């Protein structure tokens, strides 16, 4: 099918950019400011969904080229993988915006106008990354994402926060310079450097040169994907407000890095070239090592958000692992994990923020009894935690199941053992959170009760629930419910599984019937 040329991808890019100025002008009218945010998010989501039928039919909605230099053009295209990421980021932008209203107002944060403006630009740049048709477009949007999220990390403007902001900038800007070099080199080898299913670099240079080029790409996008040892900025960035942490982990920054790894392995080098250059197995082992290291490190963290951060480091490498293996099922599992991780991880961060907003507690050892008086919050947390561990009927199971099948299908049987081990480690660091909150101790020493603050021993035998405002408990409930639906019906709504399947099939040129393999049927 011929790819239709349309301006619709621009309709998904412009809302966040256009909204930034009105948000800044509405500084004294917060309700209007936040209304602009919601309107922009809704327009972006509608534009993304409008491109879904053509993409599911095998086409990719493409914009006209905008020439920047001879042989260098800005262009956007909505293919299956890009649209999956775009729809996910659009839905979660709306959810995080709603959560931000409750969180920022409950804790009386300042500088809220700049916060929402930077958030809008970050959402637009994530959309640009999703829809980039070539490496140059990807690079431009990738660096705008770095610049737009840096003020969000620095939002509290305290010395420790400034130090974490410097670390974030150091990691991402250094990696960005290497990515720039890789993109320029690639454009010299293959003018246009357009993303091509199955890759386009085979035969363009010597094997040694291509291996060096891959290392540049690996560091360039691996820093945002938090691949070991480039992960250090991510736990440090947890000093940011919780909605920013949710943005970094589930919507934009680290998800953009993992998405970039899939683009490089599947659409620049391609699985055949990856294996021919002996790059696939080392990358798979690096991803596996990151999964295990980060899981073990998460078990040592008492700070809840930092534990979730190390969990993210681990979970993102499932996506990298699928891209490295390169078999149809592994690629489909990796692509689907972008959506699965997005809904599950944002649920966990929303819950952590709700606990902090209601009680001021941010350490696991301080959660004793809170699960009994915040049942909605901790029920949503349980869904997110079980999904991350890969429990059946939740989306994390579907993505990991296909990764395991894809690994065995390509002769990498150790992948199944890795996934089983990492699942057990996920339980080992999530179960103590729920155990402490639900089964241990009395609530924290001082809790809100009505309009007053009282000591725990002064509470009635059955204290009233202290769930925060609906702005804070509704978003995690929505995300947890969406994760449940996604686990039970992977193609419900926008068809995340069909998009993941189509993306994998395009890379492998339809070599396997992915649905038949997933259902246990024979491969073709």
ZAMARGU-4260 file (C-alpha; in steps of 0.2 Angstrom, whole numbers, plus 5000, padded with zeros to 4 digits):
<rodrens>
0) 5000/5000/5000 | 5006/5017/4996 | 5009/5028/5011 | 4997/5043/5011 | 5004/5060/5012
5) 4995/5071/5024 | 4997/5085/5037 | 4989/5075/5051 | 5006/5070/5059 | 5008/5089/5061
10) 4991/5090/5070 | 4998/5078/5083 | 5014/5088/5085 | 5008/5106/5086 | 4996/5106/5101
15) 5009/5105/5114 | 5020/5118/5106 | 5005/5130/5102 | 4999/5127/5120 | 5015/5133/5129
20) 5012/5152/5125 | 4994/5152/5131 | 4998/5143/5146 | 5012/5156/5151 | 4999/5170/5147
25) 4987/5162/5159 | 4998/5163/5174 | 4985/5172/5185 | 4971/5161/5179 | 4975/5143/5184
30) 4959/5135/5179 | 4961/5142/5161 | 4979/5138/5161 | 4975/5120/5165 | 4960/5120/5153
35) 4972/5124/5139 | 4983/5109/5144 | 4969/5097/5143 | 4963/5104/5127 | 4980/5102/5119
40) 4981/5084/5126 | 4964/5080/5119 | 4968/5087/5101 | 4985/5077/5101 | 4976/5061/5106
45) 4962/5064/5093 | 4975/5067/5079 | 4984/5051/5084 | 4969/5041/5084 | 4964/5048/5067
50) 4979/5040/5059 | 4975/5023/5066 | 4965/5015/5053 | 4978/5018/5039 | 4992/5012/5050
55) 4983/4996/5054 | 4980/4993/5036 | 4998/4993/5033 | 5001/5011/5027 | 5011/5025/5036
60) 5004/5042/5036 | 5018/5054/5030 | 5021/5072/5030 | 5029/5081/5015 | 5048/5084/5017
65) 5054/5101/5024 | 5072/5103/5017 | 5084/5109/5030 | 5100/5106/5020 | 5104/5097/5004
70) 5100/5079/5007 | 5094/5083/5025 | 5075/5085/5028 | 5063/5086/5042 | 5049/5073/5040
75) 5036/5064/5051 | 5028/5048/5048 | 5015/5038/5058 | 5020/5019/5056 | 5015/5006/5068
80) 5028/5008/5081 | 5028/5027/5081 | 5009/5027/5083 | 5009/5015/5097 | 5021/5026/5106
85) 5011/5042/5101 | 4995/5036/5107 | 5002/5030/5124 | 5011/5046/5127 | 4995/5056/5122
90) 4984/5046/5134 | 4996/5047/5148 | 4999/5066/5145 | 4981/5068/5149 | 4981/5057/5164
95) 4997/5065/5171 | 4990/5083/5168 | 4975/5079/5179 | 4986/5071/5192 | 4997/5086/5192
100) 4983/5098/5195 | 4979/5089/5211 | 4997/5086/5216 | 5004/5103/5213 | 4989/5112/5222
105) 4988/5100/5237 | 5006/5103/5241 | 5005/5121/5236 | 5020/5121/5224 | 5026/5137/5216
110) 5030/5140/5198 | 5015/5130/5192 | 5014/5140/5175 | 5031/5136/5170 | 5029/5118/5175
115) 5013/5116/5164 | 5022/5125/5149 | 5037/5114/5150 | 5026/5099/5152 | 5017/5104/5135
120) 5033/5106/5126 | 5040/5089/5133 | 5024/5080/5127 | 5026/5088/5109 | 5044/5083/5108
125) 5039/5065/5113 | 5026/5065/5099 | 5040/5071/5087 | 5051/5057/5092 | 5037/5045/5090
130) 5033/5051/5072 | 5051/5055/5066 | 5053/5048/5049 | 5072/5049/5049 | 5087/5051/5060
135) 5089/5070/5058 | 5071/5073/5064 | 5073/5060/5078 | 5089/5069/5084 | 5080/5087/5084
140) 5065/5081/5094 | 5076/5070/5106 | 5087/5085/5111 | 5071/5097/5113 | 5065/5083/5125
145) 5081/5085/5135 | 5080/5104/5136 | 5061/5104/5140 | 5062/5091/5154 | 5077/5099/5163
150) 5067/5113/5171 | 5055/5100/5177 | 5068/5090/5186 | 5074/5107/5194 | 5057/5112/5199
155) 5060/5113/5218 | 5076/5124/5215 | 5085/5117/5231 | 5103/5113/5232 | 5101/5094/5231
160) 5089/5096/5216 | 5101/5107/5207 | 5115/5094/5209 | 5103/5081/5202 | 5098/5092/5188
165) 5117/5094/5183 | 5119/5075/5183 | 5103/5074/5172 | 5110/5087/5160 | 5128/5080/5160
170) 5122/5062/5155 | 5109/5067/5142 | 5120/5081/5134 | 5135/5070/5133 | 5125/5056/5125
175) 5117/5069/5114 | 5134/5074/5107 | 5138/5056/5103 | 5121/5054/5095 | 5124/5069/5084
180) 5140/5061/5078 | 5131/5045/5074 | 5118/5053/5065 | 5130/5064/5054 | 5140/5049/5050
185) 5125/5039/5046 | 5118/5052/5034 | 5135/5052/5025 | 5134/5034/5023 | 5115/5034/5018
190) 5109/5051/5013 | 5092/5054/5020 | 5094/5042/5034 | 5076/5037/5034 | 5070/5024/5045
195) 5068/5008/5035 | 5060/4992/5042 | 5074/4979/5042 | 5088/4993/5042 | 5097/5002/5028
200) 5116/5001/5033 | 5120/4984/5026 | 5135/4986/5015 | 5137/5004/5017 | 5154/5003/5026
205) 5166/4991/5033 | 5161/4979/5048 | 5173/4988/5060 | 5166/5005/5055 | 5148/4999/5057
210) 5152/4992/5075 | 5160/5009/5080 | 5144/5018/5073 | 5133/5006/5083 | 5142/5010/5099
215) 5139/5028/5096 | 5121/5025/5094 | 5121/5014/5109 | 5128/5027/5121 | 5118/5041/5112
220) 5101/5033/5115 | 5106/5021/5129 | 5108/5036/5142 | 5090/5040/5141 | 5085/5022/5141
225) 5096/5020/5157 | 5106/5005/5151 | 5119/5001/5163 | 5131/5010/5167 | 5122/5025/5160
230) 5108/5024/5172 | 5114/5035/5186 | 5105/5051/5182 | 5088/5042/5184 | 5087/5038/5202
235) 5095/5055/5206 | 5081/5063/5196 | 5068/5057/5209 | 5070/5073/5219 | 5058/5080/5206
240) 5039/5082/5210 | 5030/5065/5208 | 5021/5070/5192 | 5038/5074/5184 | 5045/5057/5189
245) 5029/5049/5181 | 5033/5059/5165 | 5051/5054/5165 | 5047/5035/5168 | 5031/5032/5159
250) 5028/5045/5146 | 5043/5054/5139 | 5062/5053/5143 | 5066/5035/5147 | 5053/5028/5136
255) 5060/5039/5121 | 5077/5031/5125 | 5070/5013/5124 | 5059/5018/5108 | 5076/5024/5101
260) 5084/5008/5104 | 5071/4999/5095 | 5072/5011/5080 | 5091/5009/5079 | 5091/4990/5080
265) 5076/4987/5069 | 5075/5002/5057 | 5093/5007/5055 | 5104/4992/5057 | 5091/4978/5056
270) 5091/4961/5064 | 5101/4952/5050 | 5115/4965/5051 | 5115/4965/5070 | 5119/4947/5070
275) 5131/4947/5056 | 5141/4960/5065 | 5141/4950/5081 | 5132/4965/5090 | 5115/4957/5094
280) 5121/4945/5108 | 5132/4957/5117 | 5118/4970/5117 | 5106/4956/5123 | 5118/4952/5137
285) 5120/4970/5142 | 5101/4971/5143 | 5100/4955/5153 | 5114/4962/5165 | 5105/4978/5167
290) 5088/4969/5171 | 5097/4959/5185 | 5108/4973/5192 | 5094/4985/5193 | 5082/4972/5201
295) 5095/4968/5215 | 5098/4987/5218 | 5080/4990/5219 | 5079/4978/5234 | 5091/4989/5244
300) 5081/5005/5242 | 5070/5011/5256 | 5065/5027/5247 | 5049/5022/5237 | 5052/5033/5222
305) 5070/5027/5221 | 5065/5009/5222 | 5053/5012/5207 | 5067/5021/5198 | 5078/5006/5199
310) 5063/4995/5193 | 5062/5007/5178 | 5080/5004/5174 | 5077/4985/5174 | 5060/4986/5165
315) 5066/4997/5151 | 5080/4984/5146 | 5066/4971/5142 | 5063/4983/5127 | 5081/4984/5123
320) 5082/4965/5125 | 5068/4962/5112 | 5077/4974/5100 | 5093/4964/5102 | 5086/4947/5099
325) 5077/4953/5083 | 5065/4939/5081 | 5047/4942/5077 | 5040/4938/5094 | 5054/4946/5103
330) 5051/4963/5093 | 5032/4962/5096 | 5035/4959/5115 | 5047/4973/5116 | 5035/4985/5107
335) 5020/4980/5117 | 5031/4982/5133 | 5032/5001/5129 | 5013/5002/5132 | 5012/4989/5146
340) 5026/4997/5156 | 5019/5014/5153 | 5002/5011/5161 | 5009/5000/5175 | 5023/5011/5180
345) 5013/5027/5179 | 5001/5019/5191 | 5015/5015/5204 | 5022/5033/5203 | 5004/5040/5205
350) 5001/5030/5220 | 5018/5035/5228 | 5014/5053/5225 | 4996/5051/5233 | 5004/5043/5248
355) 5016/5058/5250 | 5002/5071/5247 | 4991/5063/5260 | 5004/5059/5273 | 5021/5066/5269
360) 5029/5049/5269 | 5040/5043/5255 | 5050/5029/5263 | 5044/5011/5263 | 5048/5008/5281
365) 5035/5023/5285 | 5021/5015/5276 | 5015/5004/5291 | 4996/5002/5291 | 4993/5015/5277
370) 4986/5002/5265 | 4971/4999/5277 | 4966/5018/5277 | 4971/5021/5259 | 4964/5005/5251
375) 4960/5013/5234 | 4978/5019/5232 | 4986/5003/5237 | 4974/4992/5227 | 4980/5002/5212
380) 4998/5000/5218 | 4995/4981/5219 | 4989/4980/5201 | 5005/4990/5195 | 5016/4979/5205
385) 5009/4962/5200 | 5009/4968/5182 | 5027/4973/5183 | 5031/4956/5190 | 5023/4948/5174
390) 5007/4940/5183 | 4995/4932/5170 | 4980/4943/5164 | 4991/4959/5166 | 5000/4967/5151
395) 5018/4964/5158 | 5014/4945/5156 | 5010/4947/5138 | 5026/4956/5134 | 5037/4945/5144
400) 5029/4929/5137 | 5032/4935/5119 | 5050/4940/5123 | 5053/4923/5131 | 5046/4914/5115
405) 5055/4925/5104 | 5071/4921/5113 | 5069/4903/5111 | 5063/4905/5093 | 5080/4912/5089
410) 5090/4899/5099 | 5093/4911/5115 | 5085/4899/5128 | 5094/4908/5142 | 5081/4922/5139
415) 5067/4912/5147 | 5078/4909/5163 | 5082/4927/5164 | 5064/4932/5163 | 5059/4920/5176
420) 5073/4926/5188 | 5068/4944/5185 | 5050/4941/5188 | 5055/4933/5205 | 5066/4948/5209
425) 5051/4960/5204 | 5041/4951/5218 | 5055/4952/5230 | 5056/4971/5229 | 5037/4975/5227
430) 5030/4963/5240 | 5038/4971/5255 | 5029/4988/5250 | 5012/4980/5251 | 5016/4969/5266
435) 5022/4984/5276 | 5007/4995/5270 | 4993/4982/5273 | 4999/4970/5286 | 5012/4979/5297
440) 5010/4992/5311 | 4999/5006/5314 | 4998/5021/5302 | 5012/5034/5302 | 5014/5043/5318
445) 5005/5059/5312 | 4990/5058/5300 | 4977/5070/5293 | 4960/5067/5301 | 4947/5078/5295
450) 4954/5096/5296 | 4966/5092/5310 | 4983/5083/5312 | 4982/5069/5326 | 4993/5056/5333
455) 4990/5038/5327 | 4985/5032/5344 | 4972/5046/5345 | 4963/5039/5330 | 4947/5030/5333
460) 4948/5011/5332 | 4942/5012/5314 | 4948/5028/5307 | 4940/5036/5292 | 4949/5034/5275
465) 4962/5047/5271 | 4962/5045/5252 | 4967/5061/5244 | 4957/5072/5232 | 4949/5063/5217
470) 4962/5073/5207 | 4975/5061/5215 | 4966/5045/5217 | 4957/5044/5200 | 4972/5045/5188
475) 4980/5029/5196 | 4964/5020/5196 | 4962/5025/5178 | 4979/5019/5174 | 4977/5003/5184
480) 4960/4999/5175 | 4968/5002/5158 | 4982/4990/5162 | 4969/4977/5167 | 4960/4979/5151
485) 4976/4979/5141 | 4981/4963/5149 | 4964/4954/5146 | 4961/4962/5129 | 4977/4967/5121
490) 4968/4974/5106 | 4955/4984/5115 | 4954/5002/5111 | 4968/5008/5099 | 4974/4990/5097
495) 4991/4991/5105 | 4995/4972/5102 | 4990/4974/5083 | 5002/4989/5082 | 5016/4980/5091
500) 5013/4965/5079 | 5013/4976/5064 | 5029/4984/5069 | 5038/4968/5072 | 5031/4960/5056
505) 5037/4975/5046 | 5055/4973/5052 | 5055/4954/5049 | 5046/4956/5033 | 5032/4945/5039
510) 5043/4930/5041 | 5031/4923/5055 | 5013/4923/5059 | 5015/4931/5076 | 4997/4929/5082
515) 4998/4910/5078 | 5014/4908/5088 | 5007/4919/5103 | 4992/4907/5103 | 5003/4892/5103
520) 5000/4887/5085 | 5013/4883/5072 | 5024/4895/5064 | 5024/4897/5045
</rodrens>
